[in-house]
């Protein structure tokens, strides 16, 4: 749906005022089972994660936090001086254990389930909000 | 931002396959203080709420629930045979006590804060998801 793409572009542009930011979309893996798909998705993602990265998974089972706590989390990650800070939205079946084990943290954006396309948009808005919180700036409404 | 409007239209159209649904946007109230604005916003909203309505506020301080629990909540509201089921997204300053006192329930979509425009989109997706859950249908991705 084009509206998700448009929304993500709006926030991507805003986030880039604060930090270099890149959104990478992996094609969905269609395998014989959900388990196998998750495993292959995890392999594809991990193959692209550079060493010295901080890896954060956006997962329903992750830690819930408000926007201020999330902003503080982002600051903590940045303070670790890792080369890359990577947030991953899972596919339709969630995350395989292999990627969960490599993750530095699992964060939940909501107890509710949202389509993984919409989660991209929700996350980008929240990351932009975190940037404004960390700089003590006024959030510019959309 | 047009993408929110487009997204809301996509889900509004889908929700209407299940129930009559109408989205009403109230113009923001600009008053001398946040407290006064909230009060006037509450008055404007309550003036439009018909008697025999079930009124649910979407509020950060509300009850968190997953999508299945939210769908069950919607079913419970519908079983009450009230004439209208009304969900309200608050303005920039949240809800005044006067409207909270009239509400049947406060529900939180997330611990995080989202712009109230984006909340409209997030809510519409979640209401569509609830409709599919209640009918035991497959969710059609966006």
Interface residues (C-beta under 8 A of the other chain):
Chain A: X1 X2 X3 X4 X6 X7 X10 X60 X64 X65 X66 X67 X70 X92 X109 X110 X111 X112 X113 X114 X115 X117 X118 X121 X122 X125 X126 X129 X139 X141 X142
Chain B: X1 X2 X3 X4 X6 X7 X10 X60 X64 X65 X66 X67 X70 X92 X109 X110 X111 X112 X113 X114 X115 X117 X118 X121 X122 X125 X126 X129 X139 X141 X142
